[in-house]
């Protein structure tokens, strides 16, 4: 009996009847139900850049923070959603550091290259992002900028 009452409450809150009854039976966790109610699902019909027709009104509203607009359709709830992706924070990337790797260290060179390292032929050093230096434990190989 309590399960039916819960199903009715969830259905009244906008949850589809099938999900409401499944949740009432204890099949679906409550956390999933909260996420389902908050985040529209479904299929993405269109993804538009901020300059595209169909995104102009939202571009005017959100300005430079707008990354893209998505139009979604959810067959389960019979709804169409418009979602936006916004930039809410940014900071400059830390500058890459120069790392010395000997020519004979083929395996290490390949790992650095696969992780985004770039060879600087003029200096004969590898330009490597700081997180990669930490991940591959290359801090003893870092060369100061003045050399």
N, C-alpha and C positions, 0 to 999 in steps of 0.2 A: 504494500500500500504506500509506504514512504517513497518507494521508487517511482511510482506514478506521479506523486506530488512533485518530486524533483523534476521529472520529465516535463511536467506542465510548466513549472517555473522557468526551466531552461528554454522551452519552446516560446514562452511569453517574452523572454529576453532576446529573441531573434535567432535562436539556434535552430537549424533544420530539425524536423521531427525525428528522422532516423538517428541523428547524432544525439538528440536529447534522450531518446529511449535507451540507446546504447549506453550513454553515460549513467543513466538511472540504474541500469542493470550492473554497473560496476565494470564494464568492459573498457571504457575509455577513461583515462585519468582526468581529474579535474583541471590540472595544469594545461592539458591539451585543449580542453574546452575554453579556457580563458584565452589561450593563444588563438583559437579558431574564431572567437567572437571579435577579437581586436584586429587581427590581421586578415585583410581580404585575400582570398586565394583565387584559384581559377587559372584560366589561360590568358596569357598576355596576347592581346590582339594587335597592338601597335606599340612601338617604342619610338618616341620622337625627340629630337634634339631641341634645345631651347629656341632655335630660330625657325623651326618648322611650322608650317600652317597647322593649327590645332593645338599649338603650345604657346601662341602669342599672348593670350590672356594671362596664363600662368607666368610667362616670362616677365610680363609687366608687373605682376604681383610680387615675384620673388627676386627679380633682377639677376645680378651676376651669380647668385648662389644656386640658381637652377642648373642642374646637370642634365636631366632628361625627364620626360613625361611618359608614363605608361598607361595604356588603357587595358583594363582587365575585365574579363567576364567570368562569373562564377555560376555554372549551371545548377549547382546544388541549392544556392540561395536565390537564383533567378535575379541577380543584380549585376550591374556594370559599374566598375570602379575606375576612378581616375587617381593615379598615384604619382607623386613627384619624388625625385631624388635631389637632395639639396646638399651643398657644401656648408657645414656648420662650423668647421674649424680648419685651419691650415697652419703649417709652419715649414720653414725651409728645411730641406734635407741636409744632414751633416755632410760636409765636403768629403769626398773619398780620400783615402790615405794611400800612400805609395808603399808597396811591399816588394821586397827583394826575394825572388825565387830563382834558384839556380836552374840552368838549362837541363841538367841531368834529373831534376825532380819532376819527371813527367807526370806522375800520378797527381801530385799536388797542383801542378799547373793546370791540369785538366779539371780538377775539382774547383779551383778558383775561377776558371773560365766558365764552367757550368753554373756557378753561383753569381755570375754577373761581372766578374773582373775583366778589365780591359788592358791589353798590352800597350805600354807607352814606349815605342821603339826608340824615341829620341833619348829618353832617360834610362832605357833598359830596365824599367821597373813595371810592376803591375799596379794599376789604379783599381782599388778595391773598396766597396762600400764598408763603412764601419761595422754594421751588423755581421757581415761576412767574415771580417777579421776576428770578431768575437767567436762566431760559430766554428770557424776552422782553427781557432787558437793560433793566430798568426801574429799576435802582438809583439813578439820578440823580433819579428822580421820587418816591422814598420820602419821606414826610412824617414827621417825628419825632412821637412819641406826645404830647408836651406841647403841640402846637399845635392 
